[in-house]
Amino acid sequence: MLHVPEKRQLPEDVVVDGNFTSAAEAFFEALAEAGITYCFVNLGSDHPAMLEAMIKAKKEKLAKFPQIITCPSELVALSAALGFAQVMGQPQCVIVHVDCGTLAMGQSIHNASISRVPVLCFAGLSPYTQRGEHLGSRTEFIHWLQDVPDQSAIVRQYCRYSAEIKSGRNIKEMVNRALQFATSDPKGPAYLMAAREVIEEQVDKKWLEPEYLCPITPSALSQPDVALIADALIRAARPLVITSYLGRNHKAPALLEELSIRLPIRVVEMVGSDVCISSDLHAYRGVTVTTHQEIPEADVILILDCDVPWIPTAGQPRKDAKIFHLDVDPLKQQMPLFSIKAIRRLKVSCELALTQLNGYLEDKGHLAEKDISKIPRESSHHDKFQDVHSEYTQWKSALEKLETPSDDITNVPYLASRLRSQLPTDTTYVLEAVTNAGSLIHHLRLTKPGSLVASGAGGLGWGGGAALGVKLAKPDSFICAIVGDGVYLFSQMESVFWIARRYDIPFLLIVLNNGGWNAPKVSTLLVHKDGLSSKSNRRDLNLSFEPSPDYPGIATAAGGAWGATVKTPSELDPAIKEARRVIEVEKRSAVIEVAVPSMWKET
């Protein structure tokens, strides 16, 4: 016969009084006061006090309380928070449970750290009492099994701040301290945890005054450094800017564009996580994940907010090149191996630095073409500057055309051109396409800051959840996420589309189906160019996804999404048109699977 324990009286330390509130209620109050609008939650046995606080807020119709988004996957929850924060710059909160929930966030913590996106992660801890000494004491067998020696060690090396809340009295201080770290450059994840007894604690409201700890103010260049960098750029024959995530700050691209026109100066994007400069400007030289061909030719290089400006084994700057590295984290403190021979390595806000450089050039009179023409550049530099961009544009246009009307597979440039043509002009693209990312960025021809959202990190599976967060941040915008087939399987899309359906967050997902993983072959060929792998097919190397999953079918089953599989170019435009109608009229998500070329020669 099942033994039912006697109902215990509340411990003596529990106070029920109008002047008291639970620490859990104070936690949510602190979030609301900090401007956090969403909590992406995956709740467990360590959150009874939080469930009580949520229900109480609903019954009392509290105006200031974060909206709770239930997420069956912790990875999706954190990815959604990152997508929102990357667009808005405002951190959101993710609530998970103890060690298992923390582990399940997985590579998303890596993404938050590497992508410099602010987020607050909160996890419970197993109760620290077991005989009913406090409200929240252990009541289930799992509380012994999930009690690990150092829970924060799971994520500490990725976090800007991690700590345990040990008293409900200072829970607001701890939340604001964590957010202060998360929102100070270099931004990133903060991790808080607390045992059940702590968040159940009844706290006198006199300890819970509103708090706000502002982030650290970004730095600017010193005047001597402004003059040093600007004068070097003015005198350079082939100056070059390399950037990666400068466009995360939507004010910065216009400043870089101004600089590129004043001098003029070429601009290269590494990896491609944000729109750092309009693709239709003469200065733009495209995106890469290796050493760009401009780098060995440049005599002055200005690196702005970029982690890996080039790959030494694929090419390096010339030995006499003057290199300046401006970044929120120029030391790359989380990278054990990092070396750039820069004349100056400066920890600054690139928005402020570009403002200063443009101001210096304006004072020098570099405003008009007649002034620019006096700069001692290589022969016919300015004509070449425009000619190269014209050739680059023509090259992109040529790739977007089908070789023949009967082509039996859709190439990525053509796909991008059709998305560009068929979707609204204000579409925001959420991109996690790995080996096809560069081609997509080139051919989508993006010009507006914020029109591209990509993680720039290595934790694949970010794209689905991020699309949800981006749509929440931009509810009136059309959101098109593009992922590879491998990324789709990493992303736990059944959770993504369930969330999209429950909370009315419709978006378009394009799945590039090339039959498996291309990235491992790329890596293998960089090491063993003519090795056995280069002559083997994907199935033998265990990189094949054959038989192919039904990618649209998964989304339809989980979230009622509309879906289509496109195998030939002639099917593409009708599918995009119908997907757009479904999203805009029926308010449902849509998935288009597109068969694209593989780099593999199957035998």
Disulfide bonds with the S-S distance in Angstrom:
none
